[in-house]
Amino acid sequence: MDEHITMTSPPRRGFAHTLDGVIQIFNRIPHDVVATLSRFSIAAVFWRSGETKVDGWQVTDNAVYLFQTEYKLPLVDPWLAAHLAAFAEHAFPFLLVIGLASRLSALALLGMTLVIEIFVYPDAWPTHGTWAVCFLVIIAGGPGRLSLDYLISRYFNERRA
């Protein structure tokens, strides 16, 4: 039996049409949302790691011990590496959360991630790859409008105009 589309019957919608509709919805997700989620989530990962290395304002002996025995980074003294890591894991996540120097902070933590992947935990590439994607979202697209970087940029652009 032939089916006829009439003015009162709804048009037939195929899979391709439905898929196109879903893609259009995904295309409406603002970069600001993605960037902010990336900034906050990856900042939490590194902040928590930094917290395991300190007791108050002091880097713990345990953190230095881990750099001596487990991490064994080449060319860097374990004491210095522990202190630099503790600083980086607090300073850069803080900057990411407030959105200040976001691209540079993301780049610094991406570099740290590469060091961890290459020299410390090479089998953890799925985790490190996920971290890298968060950093690349920020580096490539910026931190979004919910950031000090955006406000500073807007201020200077208005002054130039």
C-alpha positions in Angstrom: 0.0 0.0 0.0 1.3 3.4 -0.9 1.8 5.9 1.9 1.1 9.5 1.0 2.2 12.4 3.0 -0.7 14.8 3.5 -0.9 18.2 5.1 -2.1 16.6 8.3 0.5 13.9 8.6 3.9 14.7 10.0 6.8 14.4 7.6 9.0 11.3 7.8 12.3 11.9 9.5 15.1 9.6 8.8 18.2 8.8 10.8 20.3 11.3 8.9 17.9 14.1 9.7 17.8 13.1 13.4 21.6 12.9 13.5 21.9 16.3 11.9 19.6 17.7 14.5 21.7 16.3 17.3 24.9 17.6 15.7 23.3 21.1 15.5 22.5 20.9 19.2 26.2 20.0 19.9 27.3 22.8 17.7 25.5 25.2 20.1 27.7 24.3 23.1 29.6 27.4 23.8 33.4 27.3 24.0 33.1 29.3 27.2 31.4 26.3 28.9 34.0 23.8 27.5 36.9 26.0 28.5 35.7 26.7 32.0 35.0 23.0 32.6 38.5 22.2 31.3 40.1 24.8 33.5 38.4 23.8 36.7 38.6 20.1 36.3 42.3 19.9 35.3 43.2 22.5 38.0 41.6 20.2 40.6 43.7 17.2 39.5 47.0 19.1 39.8 46.0 21.0 43.0 45.2 17.7 44.7 48.5 16.3 43.6 50.3 19.4 44.9 48.5 19.0 48.3 50.1 15.5 48.7 53.5 17.1 48.5 53.1 19.7 51.2 52.4 20.1 54.9 51.5 23.7 55.4 54.1 25.7 53.6 56.7 23.0 53.6 57.4 20.3 51.0 57.3 17.0 52.9 60.2 14.6 53.2 58.0 12.0 51.7 57.6 14.1 48.5 61.4 14.4 48.2 61.7 10.7 48.9 59.3 9.9 46.0 61.4 12.1 43.6 64.5 10.2 44.8 63.2 6.7 44.5 60.1 6.4 42.3 60.1 9.4 39.9 63.9 9.5 39.3 63.8 12.4 36.9 67.0 12.8 34.9 69.1 16.0 35.2 67.1 17.4 38.2 68.0 17.1 41.8 65.1 15.3 43.7 64.9 18.0 46.3 64.6 20.8 43.7 62.2 18.7 41.6 59.9 18.1 44.6 59.8 21.8 45.4 59.3 22.9 41.8 56.5 20.3 41.3 54.8 21.4 44.6 55.0 25.1 43.5 53.7 24.3 39.9 50.9 22.1 41.2 49.6 25.0 43.3 50.4 28.1 41.3 49.3 27.1 37.8 46.0 25.5 38.9 45.2 28.6 40.9 45.9 30.7 37.8 43.7 28.4 35.7 40.8 28.7 38.1 40.8 32.5 38.2 41.6 32.5 34.4 44.8 34.6 34.6 47.7 33.7 32.2 45.5 30.7 31.4 47.2 29.7 28.1 50.7 29.9 29.7 49.5 28.0 32.8 48.0 25.3 30.6 51.2 25.1 28.6 53.3 24.8 31.7 51.1 22.0 33.1 51.1 20.3 29.7 54.9 20.3 29.8 54.7 18.8 33.3 52.3 16.2 32.0 54.7 15.3 29.2 57.6 14.9 31.7 55.4 12.6 33.9 54.4 10.6 30.8 57.9 10.2 29.4 60.0 9.8 32.5 57.7 8.6 35.4 54.6 6.7 34.3 54.8 5.9 30.6 52.0 3.4 30.8 49.5 6.0 32.1 49.1 7.6 28.6 45.3 7.3 28.6 45.1 9.5 31.7 47.8 11.8 30.5 46.1 12.1 27.1 42.9 13.2 28.8 44.8 15.8 30.7 46.5 17.0 27.5 43.1 17.5 25.8 42.0 19.8 28.7 45.2 21.8 28.3 44.9 21.9 24.5 41.3 23.2 24.7 42.6 26.1 26.8 45.8 26.7 24.8 44.1 26.6 21.4 40.8 28.3 22.2 41.5 30.4 25.3 40.0 30.3 28.7 36.6 31.6 27.8 34.7 34.7 28.9 34.5 33.6 32.6 38.2 34.5 33.2 40.4 37.4 34.1 42.2 37.0 30.8 39.0 37.8 28.9 38.2 40.8 31.1 41.8 42.2 30.7 41.7 41.6 27.0 38.3 43.3 26.7 39.6 46.3 28.8 42.6 46.8 26.6 40.6 46.3 23.3 38.2 49.0 24.4 41.0 51.4 25.3 42.5 50.9 21.8 39.2 51.6 20.1 
